[in-house]
Amino acid sequence: MIRAYIALGSNLGNPVSTVDAAIDAMAALRGSILKAMSSLYRTAPVGLKHQPDFINAMVAIDTRLPARELLDELFRVEAEFGRVRSVRNAPRTLDLDLILYDDLVQDDPELTLPHPRMHERAFVLMPLEEIAPGLIVPGHGRVPELLERCRDQRIHVLTRP
């Protein structure tokens, strides 16, 4: 089994419900076992600024799926939630990003690992630090130090009733 980390995000419809349901979908991925899930976080959009805030989370799964097959499964789940790919950083019902796949480093047109911008985004790093304290991101360093460089990014943990 390989440990993989998947970032979840949504800012259309009911994002909290969508991310909760998507976490359930991650638990049901074939050949995979959900090992950890983060709190939910409210974050400002990146890129296209004039859109609703995002709800973000992170899950850790142990999987037997090769990285590319796992990515295909994530695209399938996004489609089930009505994801439409338009312009980069556009609002979306659900975004699932394969952030890390064990310590695999890969850079090709279909899949880049670690995720190419993860080390610059608090909405990825904070929930990752929550479920994998002190994790080292291949080629970038420890998550706490990476998170420190993102301290100017607005992010708030959501409290649940």
Residue, then its C-alpha position, 0 to 999 in steps of 0.5 A: m500500500i502507498r500513502a497518498y494525500i488528496a486535497l479537496g476544495s469546493n466553492l459552488g453550491n453547498p461547499v461544506s456538504t460537498v466536501d463532506a460527501a467527497i470525503d465519503a467518496m475518498a473512503a470508498l475509492r477502490g483499492s484504497i483505505l481512508k487513513a486520516m481526514s483534516s478539519l474543514y478550512r475556509t480560504a480565499p480564492v487564488g487566481l480569479k479573486h472575484q468568486p466565493d471563498f473555498i472550503n478545503a480539506m485534506v485526506a490521507i489514503d493508503t492505496r494499491l492504485p498506481a498514481r495515474e489510476l488514482l488520478d483517474e479515479l479522482f477525476r471520476v469522482e469530480a465528474e460525479f459531483g458535477r465538476v466542469r473544467s473551464v478556465r484555470n482557478a475558476p469556481r468549482t463544485l469539487d476539486l480533488d488534487l493528488i498532492l503526494y503519492d508516497d515520496l514519488v517525484q514525477d514531472d510529466p504532462e499527465l501528472t506532476l508529483p508533488h503537486p507543483r504549487m502545493h508548497e506555496r498554498a496555505f490551504v494545502l499545507m495547513p490541513l496537511e500539517e494537521i493530519a501528517p505533522g512534520l511531513i517532508v515534501p520531496g524537493h521542498g522541505r518540511v511542511p511547517e517551514l513551508l507553511e511559515r512562508c504562507r503566513d500572509q494567506r487568509i485561512h480559517v478552520l471551521t468549527r462544527p456544531 
